[in-house]
Amino acid sequence: MALIGYLRVSTHDQNLDLQRDALMHAGADRVFVDEGVSGSTIERQGLADALDYCRAGDTFAVWRLDRLGRNLTHVRNTINELRARGVHFRSLTEGLTDEGAMGKMMIDILGAFAEFERNVMIERTQAGLAAARARGHKGGRRKLLDEAKVEEMRKLKAQGFTVARLADMFHVSEPSVYRYVRN
């Protein structure tokens, strides 16, 4: 009867220490990690390995419910899969377990809030991008070279200048030179 922990951060810049410390303090026997993986991503190798490792009588634990996933259906299906295999579930921050009707209901409610929070974030981002476009802003990186410089680069390339020399002359990368001269 082991306590199996699962950690996840969405970007490589984020730190796993808080989650790891909480799971180790709770007595985790083994910890599995996904780093740089969104909670909305269903296919996560660390999660798959953790679920495969669990045996009947074990407890699968996460630091917070949203570490398991941000989609209510996925969270619920994962917990139901664990229950069917005789594996218990525990979320440390919320103090949730899958034992009893109240625990099951609370997991569903918090999973719904996690999904809601993610959907609101997506809507805000899309609204902000639309507002910026309406004001004439274009997304993405600004162009490094204007049309006159691109035309000059193309002429020099036709004269036999190497891509490396053009990249150095125009202060851009070699792949940028290839993109500019092929158009």
Backbone as a chain_set.jsonl record, in Angstrom:
{"seq": "MALIGYLRVSTHDQNLDLQRDALMHAGADRVFVDEGVSGSTIERQGLADALDYCRAGDTFAVWRLDRLGRNLTHVRNTINELRARGVHFRSLTEGLTDEGAMGKMMIDILGAFAEFERNVMIERTQAGLAAARARGHKGGRRKLLDEAKVEEMRKLKAQGFTVARLADMFHVSEPSVYRYVRN", "coords": {"N": [[0.834, -1.183, 0.0], [1.196, 1.677, -1.194], [2.005, 5.204, -1.414], [1.602, 6.983, -4.178], [2.936, 9.589, -5.961], [2.198, 12.369, -8.12], [3.524, 14.882, -10.135], [3.241, 18.0, -11.872], [4.175, 20.558, -14.104], [3.486, 23.329, -16.212], [5.325, 24.689, -17.802], [8.841, 24.673, -18.556], [10.124, 26.554, -17.091], [8.881, 26.756, -14.676], [8.818, 25.705, -11.225], [9.199, 22.633, -9.553], [9.494, 22.165, -6.859], [7.765, 22.927, -4.665], [5.493, 21.268, -5.013], [6.767, 18.753, -4.956], [7.917, 18.745, -2.362], [5.581, 18.836, -0.77], [4.358, 16.387, -1.434], [6.338, 14.581, -0.619], [6.39, 15.146, 2.111], [3.887, 14.196, 2.726], [4.386, 11.557, 2.602], [5.046, 10.185, 0.245], [5.926, 7.359, -1.618], [6.888, 6.982, -4.127], [7.453, 9.132, -6.884], [6.184, 10.642, -9.79], [6.783, 12.565, -12.74], [5.756, 15.244, -14.881], [7.006, 17.604, -16.93], [6.745, 20.796, -18.315], [4.336, 20.388, -19.602], [1.058, 20.913, -20.531], [-1.928, 20.984, -18.532], [-4.17, 20.458, -19.957], [-3.458, 18.679, -21.826], [-3.951, 15.44, -22.756], [-2.376, 13.143, -23.231], [0.19, 12.334, -21.36], [3.338, 11.439, -20.439], [4.537, 11.032, -17.872], [2.266, 10.929, -16.217], [0.955, 8.709, -17.319], [2.856, 6.718, -16.715], [2.791, 6.841, -13.906], [0.135, 6.061, -13.363], [0.18, 3.467, -14.405], [1.952, 2.31, -12.628], [0.593, 2.168, -10.216], [-1.039, 0.021, -7.875], [-3.661, -2.158, -6.646], [-4.977, -1.001, -3.616], [-3.044, 0.939, -3.277], [-2.448, 4.514, -2.987], [-3.07, 7.189, -5.048], [-1.678, 10.302, -5.437], [-1.932, 13.852, -5.756], [-0.602, 17.193, -5.722], [-2.365, 19.333, -6.043], [-5.682, 19.415, -7.327], [-5.881, 20.448, -9.959], [-3.454, 19.764, -11.042], [-3.717, 17.233, -11.951], [-5.442, 17.491, -14.119], [-7.155, 19.803, -16.34], [-9.54, 19.456, -17.378], [-12.718, 18.478, -16.775], [-13.925, 16.05, -17.499], [-11.7, 14.425, -18.12], [-10.358, 14.399, -15.615], [-12.316, 13.201, -13.984], [-12.63, 10.721, -15.331], [-10.064, 9.64, -15.007], [-9.893, 9.376, -12.21], [-12.048, 7.629, -11.813], [-11.078, 5.418, -13.219], [-8.925, 4.736, -11.579], [-10.335, 4.075, -9.2], [-11.756, 1.823, -10.096], [-9.71, 0.028, -10.292], [-9.088, -0.366, -7.701], [-7.529, 1.558, -6.507], [-6.869, 4.295, -4.47], [-7.627, 7.846, -4.36], [-6.086, 11.023, -3.786], [-5.973, 14.447, -3.078], [-3.779, 16.778, -2.066], [-3.674, 19.629, -1.368], [-6.358, 20.505, -1.386], [-7.31, 18.747, 0.43], [-8.712, 16.467, -0.26], [-10.184, 13.26, -0.682], [-11.096, 10.252, -2.397], [-12.871, 8.845, -0.991], [-16.039, 8.024, 0.179], [-19.268, 9.618, -0.34], [-19.292, 12.418, -0.131], [-16.606, 13.153, -0.6], [-16.295, 12.262, -3.273], [-18.155, 13.943, -4.555], [-17.048, 16.489, -4.018], [-14.625, 16.356, -5.408], [-15.593, 16.277, -8.031], [-16.829, 18.815, -8.137], [-14.648, 20.605, -7.709], [-13.093, 19.891, -9.881], [-14.75, 20.79, -11.926], [-14.592, 23.551, -11.467], [-11.885, 23.984, -12.051], [-11.85, 23.419, -14.78], [-13.602, 25.431, -15.657], [-12.108, 27.729, -14.962], [-9.927, 27.494, -16.711], [-11.248, 27.707, -19.194], [-12.245, 30.347, -19.026], [-9.84, 31.754, -18.995], [-8.9, 31.18, -21.589], [-10.929, 32.426, -23.102], [-10.543, 35.124, -22.335], [-7.977, 35.588, -23.355], [-8.416, 35.244, -26.119], [-10.264, 37.329, -26.535], [-8.674, 39.563, -25.92], [-6.723, 39.37, -27.946], [-8.361, 39.742, -30.197], [-9.272, 42.364, -29.723], [-6.86, 43.745, -29.923], [-6.234, 43.239, -32.614], [-8.362, 44.626, -33.786], [-7.584, 47.209, -33.238], [-5.594, 47.46, -35.014], [-3.207, 46.188, -34.514], [-0.825, 43.709, -35.224], [-0.254, 40.273, -34.695], [2.531, 38.266, -33.542], [6.096, 38.156, -34.224], [7.912, 41.14, -35.021], [8.905, 42.093, -38.304], [12.248, 41.578, -39.309], [13.558, 42.77, -41.409], [12.917, 45.36, -43.763], [11.048, 45.795, -46.868], [12.791, 46.916, -48.768], [15.341, 46.177, -47.857], [15.08, 43.413, -48.029], [14.818, 43.08, -50.79], [17.328, 44.01, -51.578], [18.893, 42.021, -50.375], [18.104, 39.794, -51.877], [19.079, 40.474, -54.422], [21.839, 40.508, -53.924], [22.197, 37.84, -53.266], [21.623, 36.66, -55.712], [23.822, 37.529, -57.049], [25.709, 35.873, -56.078], [26.514, 35.881, -53.426], [27.113, 34.204, -50.335], [24.886, 32.402, -48.134], [25.656, 32.491, -45.464], [27.296, 34.768, -45.453], [25.424, 36.749, -46.171], [23.702, 36.58, -43.992], [25.36, 37.53, -41.992], [25.874, 40.138, -42.945], [23.328, 41.333, -42.871], [22.545, 40.989, -40.312], [20.971, 38.815, -39.392], [19.652, 35.479, -38.874], [20.84, 32.482, -40.536], [18.686, 30.716, -41.337], [16.704, 32.704, -41.551], [17.608, 34.185, -43.719], [17.276, 32.273, -45.772], [14.461, 32.115, -45.723], [13.762, 34.707, -46.528], [14.938, 34.987, -49.117], [13.724, 33.016, -50.634], [11.134, 33.759, -51.131]], "CA": [[0.0, 0.0, 0.0], [2.115, 2.803, -1.373], [1.496, 6.506, -1.815], [2.232, 7.306, -5.454], [2.733, 11.001, -6.235], [2.317, 12.867, -9.489], [3.818, 16.309, -10.221], [3.196, 18.531, -13.227], [4.248, 21.987, -14.358], [3.165, 23.587, -17.616], [6.499, 25.157, -18.542], [10.118, 24.26, -17.965], [10.561, 27.629, -16.196], [8.233, 26.601, -13.377], [9.577, 24.901, -10.276], [8.46, 21.505, -8.992], [9.865, 21.961, -5.461], [6.61, 23.021, -3.77], [4.717, 20.041, -5.157], [7.583, 17.618, -4.503], [8.013, 18.817, -0.902], [4.28, 18.473, -0.194], [4.147, 14.947, -1.611], [7.292, 13.864, 0.23], [5.905, 15.335, 3.475], [2.718, 13.323, 2.874], [4.859, 10.182, 2.674], [5.088, 9.544, -1.072], [6.937, 6.321, -1.81], [7.409, 7.145, -5.488], [6.902, 10.338, -7.507], [6.311, 10.713, -11.243], [6.812, 13.98, -13.113], [5.612, 15.778, -16.239], [7.506, 18.981, -16.909], [6.514, 21.466, -19.587], [3.167, 19.77, -20.221], [-0.192, 21.541, -20.104], [-2.926, 20.116, -17.909], [-5.198, 20.119, -20.937], [-2.91, 17.61, -22.658], [-4.363, 14.136, -22.232], [-1.241, 12.22, -23.304], [1.333, 12.787, -20.561], [4.108, 10.226, -20.138], [4.679, 10.869, -16.426], [0.974, 10.501, -15.692], [0.742, 7.327, -17.764], [3.747, 5.861, -15.927], [2.286, 6.813, -12.524], [-1.084, 5.25, -13.328], [0.591, 2.076, -14.62], [2.676, 1.848, -11.446], [-0.342, 1.98, -9.099], [-1.63, -1.302, -7.651], [-4.809, -2.151, -5.731], [-4.603, -0.664, -2.25], [-2.207, 2.138, -3.289], [-3.114, 5.811, -3.08], [-2.498, 8.081, -6.057], [-1.817, 11.634, -4.852], [-1.46, 15.051, -6.45], [-0.498, 18.345, -4.84], [-3.624, 20.033, -6.201], [-6.498, 18.722, -8.317], [-5.614, 20.913, -11.317], [-2.242, 19.115, -11.539], [-4.172, 16.029, -12.655], [-5.977, 17.93, -15.406], [-8.046, 20.956, -16.299], [-10.749, 19.057, -18.066], [-13.491, 17.697, -15.805], [-14.121, 14.684, -17.999], [-10.446, 13.692, -17.955], [-10.126, 14.196, -14.176], [-13.291, 12.22, -13.507], [-12.31, 9.416, -15.921], [-8.836, 9.137, -14.382], [-10.223, 8.941, -10.844], [-12.888, 6.432, -11.937], [-10.188, 4.315, -13.607], [-8.209, 4.347, -10.36], [-11.292, 3.399, -8.308], [-12.061, 0.5, -10.655], [-8.543, -0.824, -10.037], [-8.875, -0.456, -6.256], [-6.539, 2.556, -6.116], [-7.506, 5.478, -3.88], [-7.149, 9.13, -4.869], [-5.959, 12.05, -2.759], [-5.451, 15.752, -3.488], [-3.252, 17.29, -0.805], [-4.017, 21.014, -1.07], [-7.788, 20.603, -1.072], [-7.644, 17.782, 1.47], [-9.738, 15.587, -0.816], [-9.966, 11.852, -1.002], [-12.244, 9.732, -3.145], [-13.657, 8.0, -0.091], [-17.334, 8.551, 0.576], [-20.034, 10.406, -1.297], [-18.878, 13.823, -0.059], [-15.319, 13.271, -1.286], [-16.529, 12.131, -4.714], [-18.832, 15.15, -5.02], [-16.116, 17.612, -3.963], [-13.683, 16.189, -6.516], [-16.307, 16.703, -9.232], [-17.034, 20.265, -8.084], [-13.374, 21.283, -7.915], [-12.715, 19.636, -11.274], [-15.551, 21.699, -12.752], [-14.017, 24.885, -11.319], [-10.615, 24.018, -12.781], [-12.2, 23.509, -16.2], [-14.164, 26.77, -15.843], [-11.003, 28.683, -14.897], [-9.169, 27.375, -17.952], [-12.071, 28.25, -20.278], [-12.268, 31.799, -18.872], [-8.526, 32.23, -19.413], [-8.87, 31.101, -23.051], [-11.814, 33.474, -23.614], [-9.874, 36.415, -22.127], [-6.867, 35.688, -24.3], [-8.987, 35.448, -27.447], [-10.849, 38.672, -26.57], [-7.56, 40.501, -25.968], [-6.138, 39.32, -29.287], [-9.332, 40.355, -31.12], [-9.239, 43.806, -29.483], [-5.604, 44.249, -30.482], [-6.385, 43.229, -34.076], [-9.292, 45.701, -34.14], [-6.829, 48.455, -33.15], [-4.578, 47.444, -36.063], [-1.99, 45.467, -34.119], [-0.672, 42.372, -35.797], [0.451, 39.377, -33.783], [3.791, 37.688, -33.976], [7.309, 38.974, -34.16], [8.037, 42.145, -36.075], [9.84, 41.7, -39.351], [13.595, 42.089, -39.082], [13.987, 43.558, -42.565], [11.838, 45.932, -44.576], [11.057, 45.29, -48.244], [13.989, 47.385, -49.474], [16.465, 45.324, -47.431], [14.847, 42.07, -48.577], [15.142, 43.15, -52.218], [18.788, 44.104, -51.647], [19.411, 40.69, -50.047], [17.85, 38.904, -53.031], [20.016, 40.845, -55.49], [23.17, 40.038, -53.523], [22.19, 36.37, -53.356], [21.703, 36.359, -57.141], [25.195, 37.833, -57.462], [26.598, 34.824, -55.619], [26.856, 35.958, -52.004], [26.687, 33.021, -49.596], [23.865, 32.612, -47.105], [26.359, 32.881, -44.233], [27.743, 36.166, -45.617], [24.22, 37.584, -46.129], [23.228, 36.589, -42.603], [26.26, 38.42, -41.262], [25.689, 41.514, -43.442], [22.01, 41.87, -42.511], [22.348, 40.725, -38.872], [19.862, 37.86, -39.208], [20.131, 34.097, -38.893], [20.853, 31.849, -41.852], [17.323, 30.334, -41.731], [15.971, 33.905, -41.967], [18.041, 34.486, -45.087], [16.585, 31.334, -46.648], [13.045, 32.512, -45.825], [13.63, 35.955, -47.294], [15.314, 34.86, -50.541], [12.885, 32.07, -51.381], [9.843, 34.379, -51.439]], "C": [[0.872, 1.238, 0.0], [1.354, 4.087, -1.695], [2.296, 6.916, -3.05], [1.908, 8.755, -5.781], [2.905, 11.329, -7.694], [2.486, 14.381, -9.453], [3.705, 16.749, -11.671], [3.349, 20.037, -13.185], [4.092, 22.194, -15.856], [4.358, 24.039, -18.443], [7.765, 24.696, -17.823], [10.65, 25.316, -17.002], [9.983, 27.471, -14.797], [9.002, 25.596, -12.525], [8.678, 23.831, -9.657], [8.631, 21.356, -7.48], [8.679, 21.976, -4.505], [5.783, 21.735, -3.805], [5.482, 18.831, -4.6], [7.664, 17.586, -2.978], [6.715, 18.374, -0.237], [4.035, 16.969, -0.298], [5.104, 14.134, -0.738], [6.875, 13.972, 1.695], [4.695, 14.438, 3.756], [3.114, 11.848, 2.905], [4.907, 9.452, 1.35], [6.242, 8.551, -1.155], [7.635, 6.468, -3.153], [6.71, 8.343, -6.106], [7.189, 10.303, -9.003], [6.099, 12.163, -11.669], [6.506, 14.175, -14.595], [6.017, 17.24, -16.158], [7.324, 19.588, -18.289], [5.337, 20.904, -20.343], [1.909, 20.407, -19.659], [-1.133, 20.513, -19.483], [-4.025, 19.722, -18.861], [-4.738, 19.009, -21.87], [-3.236, 16.264, -22.027], [-3.178, 13.171, -22.178], [-0.04, 12.811, -22.577], [2.071, 11.549, -20.077], [4.245, 9.985, -18.644], [3.4, 10.384, -15.784], [0.699, 9.05, -16.071], [1.597, 6.356, -16.953], [3.25, 5.731, -14.486], [1.056, 5.919, -12.421], [-0.763, 3.773, -13.518], [1.235, 1.479, -13.377], [1.741, 1.505, -10.287], [-0.917, 0.567, -9.08], [-2.793, -1.163, -6.673], [-4.316, -1.916, -4.304], [-3.704, 0.557, -2.154], [-3.084, 3.383, -3.272], [-2.346, 6.661, -4.077], [-2.75, 9.499, -5.571], [-1.261, 12.714, -5.766], [-1.424, 16.188, -5.448], [-1.806, 19.124, -4.848], [-4.369, 19.393, -7.361], [-6.187, 19.163, -9.743], [-4.3, 20.371, -11.873], [-2.597, 17.843, -12.307], [-4.71, 16.388, -14.023], [-6.912, 19.099, -15.246], [-9.347, 20.669, -17.022], [-11.498, 18.107, -17.142], [-13.66, 16.253, -16.242], [-12.86, 13.859, -17.795], [-10.165, 13.399, -16.485], [-11.037, 13.1, -13.655], [-12.97, 10.819, -14.047], [-11.07, 8.804, -15.281], [-9.13, 8.61, -12.979], [-11.097, 7.693, -10.879], [-12.062, 5.208, -12.337], [-9.413, 3.808, -12.391], [-9.119, 3.567, -9.42], [-11.57, 1.984, -8.784], [-10.922, -0.485, -10.409], [-8.247, -0.96, -8.557], [-7.826, 0.497, -5.735], [-7.292, 3.782, -5.607], [-6.904, 6.738, -4.488], [-7.115, 10.137, -3.736], [-5.378, 13.313, -3.383], [-5.06, 16.487, -2.212], [-3.748, 18.691, -0.451], [-5.468, 21.161, -0.657], [-8.206, 19.658, 0.048], [-8.71, 16.797, 1.018], [-9.266, 14.142, -0.91], [-11.207, 11.382, -1.744], [-13.13, 8.845, -2.279], [-14.942, 8.717, 0.293], [-17.973, 9.428, -0.483], [-19.589, 11.863, -1.306], [-17.558, 14.035, -0.79], [-15.478, 13.195, -2.79], [-17.173, 13.394, -5.27], [-17.866, 16.332, -5.049], [-15.077, 17.545, -5.089], [-14.336, 16.65, -7.814], [-16.48, 18.216, -9.27], [-15.725, 21.001, -8.356], [-12.842, 21.059, -9.327], [-13.471, 20.555, -12.219], [-15.005, 23.122, -12.663], [-12.692, 25.007, -12.077], [-10.869, 24.155, -14.281], [-12.748, 24.901, -16.519], [-13.052, 27.816, -15.895], [-10.192, 28.665, -16.192], [-9.949, 27.982, -19.113], [-12.144, 29.772, -20.224], [-10.943, 32.392, -19.339], [-8.418, 32.23, -20.946], [-9.726, 32.214, -23.653], [-11.173, 34.854, -23.47], [-8.749, 36.616, -23.133], [-7.389, 35.975, -25.702], [-9.591, 36.848, -27.579], [-9.751, 39.733, -26.654], [-6.902, 40.539, -27.335], [-7.052, 39.977, -30.306], [-9.332, 41.873, -30.964], [-7.97, 44.42, -30.064], [-5.673, 44.285, -32.002], [-7.287, 44.359, -34.541], [-8.598, 47.067, -34.094], [-5.687, 48.498, -34.169], [-3.292, 46.751, -35.699], [-1.988, 44.087, -34.755], [0.111, 41.525, -34.812], [1.761, 38.9, -34.364], [4.953, 38.661, -33.864], [7.305, 39.997, -35.282], [9.062, 41.646, -37.085], [11.197, 42.346, -39.097], [14.039, 43.031, -40.193], [12.774, 44.126, -43.295], [11.993, 45.437, -46.016], [12.301, 45.714, -49.02], [15.196, 46.51, -49.135], [16.317, 43.913, -48.002], [15.214, 42.049, -50.056], [16.651, 43.223, -52.421], [19.421, 42.735, -51.381], [19.25, 39.744, -51.231], [18.819, 39.196, -54.169], [21.423, 40.336, -55.172], [23.272, 38.515, -53.613], [22.323, 35.952, -54.82], [23.108, 36.62, -57.686], [26.205, 36.82, -56.919], [27.037, 34.922, -54.171], [26.331, 34.71, -51.286], [25.638, 33.397, -48.55], [24.521, 33.079, -45.805], [26.795, 34.347, -44.302], [26.546, 37.108, -45.536], [23.685, 37.691, -44.702], [24.066, 37.55, -41.776], [26.034, 39.88, -41.656], [24.392, 42.141, -42.922], [21.644, 41.603, -41.042], [21.095, 39.875, -38.611], [20.468, 36.462, -39.224], [20.113, 33.548, -40.323], [19.461, 31.347, -42.25], [16.474, 31.532, -42.169], [16.337, 34.286, -43.391], [17.322, 33.566, -46.057], [15.116, 31.715, -46.828], [12.87, 33.743, -46.699], [13.919, 35.747, -48.782], [14.428, 33.891, -51.312], [11.556, 32.701, -51.783], [9.879, 35.225, -52.671]], "O": [[1.236, 1.771, 1.048], [0.222, 4.058, -2.179], [3.5, 7.162, -2.977], [0.736, 9.121, -5.87], [3.65, 10.668, -8.417], [1.696, 15.085, -8.823], [4.022, 15.992, -12.588], [2.747, 20.715, -12.353], [4.502, 21.36, -16.663], [4.403, 23.802, -19.65], [7.744, 24.374, -16.635], [11.524, 25.024, -16.186], [10.54, 27.999, -13.834], [9.736, 24.752, -13.039], [7.536, 24.103, -9.286], [7.98, 20.506, -6.874], [8.593, 21.124, -3.621], [5.42, 21.186, -2.764], [4.926, 18.005, -3.877], [7.501, 16.529, -2.367], [6.737, 17.626, 0.741], [3.556, 16.351, 0.652], [4.714, 13.108, -0.18], [6.992, 13.001, 2.444], [4.502, 13.978, 4.882], [2.286, 10.986, 3.198], [4.82, 8.224, 1.32], [7.381, 8.866, -0.807], [8.809, 6.127, -3.304], [5.518, 8.554, -5.885], [8.298, 9.975, -9.427], [5.334, 12.899, -11.044], [6.931, 13.393, -15.446], [5.433, 18.016, -15.401], [7.692, 18.99, -19.3], [5.315, 20.928, -21.574], [1.714, 20.437, -18.443], [-1.135, 19.339, -19.853], [-4.745, 18.756, -18.61], [-5.541, 18.458, -22.623], [-2.841, 15.988, -20.894], [-2.999, 12.461, -21.188], [0.658, 13.675, -23.107], [1.496, 10.707, -19.386], [4.086, 8.854, -18.187], [3.432, 9.524, -14.904], [0.262, 8.258, -15.237], [1.121, 5.294, -16.551], [3.283, 4.643, -13.91], [0.946, 5.112, -11.498], [-1.365, 2.919, -12.866], [1.086, 0.289, -13.103], [2.061, 0.645, -9.467], [-1.238, -0.005, -10.121], [-2.895, -0.166, -5.959], [-3.364, -2.549, -3.849], [-3.595, 1.16, -1.086], [-4.29, 3.321, -3.509], [-1.132, 6.832, -3.966], [-3.895, 9.872, -5.317], [-0.259, 12.519, -6.454], [-2.13, 16.156, -4.439], [-2.302, 19.529, -3.797], [-3.742, 18.879, -8.287], [-6.223, 18.338, -10.656], [-4.051, 20.504, -13.071], [-1.864, 17.427, -13.205], [-4.466, 15.669, -14.992], [-7.409, 19.363, -14.152], [-10.156, 21.57, -17.243], [-10.977, 17.055, -16.77], [-13.546, 15.337, -15.427], [-12.935, 12.715, -17.345], [-9.778, 12.283, -16.138], [-10.59, 12.181, -12.969], [-13.031, 9.841, -13.303], [-11.021, 7.598, -15.039], [-8.673, 7.53, -12.605], [-10.912, 6.789, -10.064], [-12.31, 4.101, -11.861], [-9.263, 2.601, -12.199], [-8.729, 2.521, -8.9], [-11.615, 1.051, -7.983], [-11.147, -1.693, -10.328], [-7.264, -1.599, -8.18], [-7.282, 0.29, -4.65], [-8.238, 4.247, -6.242], [-5.813, 6.707, -5.058], [-7.968, 10.131, -2.848], [-4.402, 13.25, -4.13], [-5.913, 16.783, -1.374], [-4.202, 18.91, 0.672], [-5.777, 21.858, 0.31], [-9.322, 19.752, 0.559], [-9.522, 16.344, 1.825], [-8.098, 13.862, -1.181], [-12.245, 12.044, -1.716], [-14.032, 8.176, -2.782], [-14.92, 9.884, 0.686], [-17.309, 9.915, -1.398], [-19.514, 12.48, -2.369], [-17.414, 15.009, -1.528], [-14.865, 13.977, -3.516], [-16.784, 13.869, -6.337], [-17.867, 17.101, -6.01], [-14.7, 18.573, -5.651], [-13.704, 17.34, -8.614], [-16.298, 18.835, -10.319], [-15.702, 21.933, -9.159], [-12.209, 21.945, -9.901], [-12.908, 21.045, -13.198], [-14.957, 23.828, -13.67], [-12.421, 26.045, -12.682], [-10.186, 24.916, -14.966], [-12.394, 25.485, -17.544], [-13.051, 28.685, -16.767], [-9.816, 29.72, -16.704], [-9.374, 28.697, -19.933], [-12.11, 30.425, -21.267], [-10.929, 33.425, -20.008], [-7.898, 33.181, -21.528], [-9.307, 32.874, -24.604], [-11.253, 35.669, -24.39], [-8.597, 37.701, -23.695], [-6.866, 36.847, -26.396], [-9.445, 37.486, -28.622], [-9.896, 40.707, -27.394], [-6.56, 41.611, -27.833], [-6.58, 40.694, -31.189], [-9.386, 42.596, -31.959], [-8.016, 45.508, -30.637], [-5.222, 45.25, -32.619], [-7.021, 44.986, -35.567], [-8.978, 47.979, -34.828], [-4.906, 49.449, -34.191], [-2.362, 46.727, -36.505], [-3.007, 43.399, -34.812], [1.038, 42.014, -34.166], [2.053, 39.113, -35.541], [4.801, 39.816, -33.466], [6.761, 39.752, -36.359], [9.965, 40.877, -36.753], [11.281, 43.515, -38.719], [14.798, 43.971, -39.958], [11.744, 43.465, -43.427], [12.956, 44.741, -46.338], [12.808, 44.95, -49.84], [15.976, 46.147, -50.015], [17.3, 43.294, -48.409], [15.852, 41.106, -50.525], [17.193, 42.582, -53.321], [20.361, 42.334, -52.067], [20.162, 38.98, -51.548], [19.323, 38.273, -54.809], [22.109, 39.799, -56.042], [24.312, 37.975, -53.991], [23.045, 35.006, -55.136], [23.527, 36.003, -58.665], [27.392, 36.879, -57.239], [27.858, 34.12, -53.726], [25.243, 34.222, -51.589], [25.525, 34.553, -48.142], [23.998, 33.962, -45.125], [26.675, 35.079, -43.32], [26.635, 38.158, -44.901], [23.268, 38.763, -44.265], [23.535, 38.297, -40.955], [26.006, 40.758, -40.794], [24.357, 43.322, -42.577], [20.553, 41.957, -40.596], [20.284, 40.177, -37.735], [21.643, 36.283, -39.546], [19.446, 34.095, -41.201], [19.071, 31.531, -43.403], [15.623, 31.402, -43.049], [15.471, 34.666, -44.179], [16.805, 34.033, -47.072], [14.584, 31.652, -47.936], [11.946, 33.816, -47.509], [13.202, 36.288, -49.623], [14.392, 33.947, -52.541], [10.909, 32.209, -52.708], [8.863, 35.808, -53.05]]}, "num_chains": 1, "name": "protein.A"}
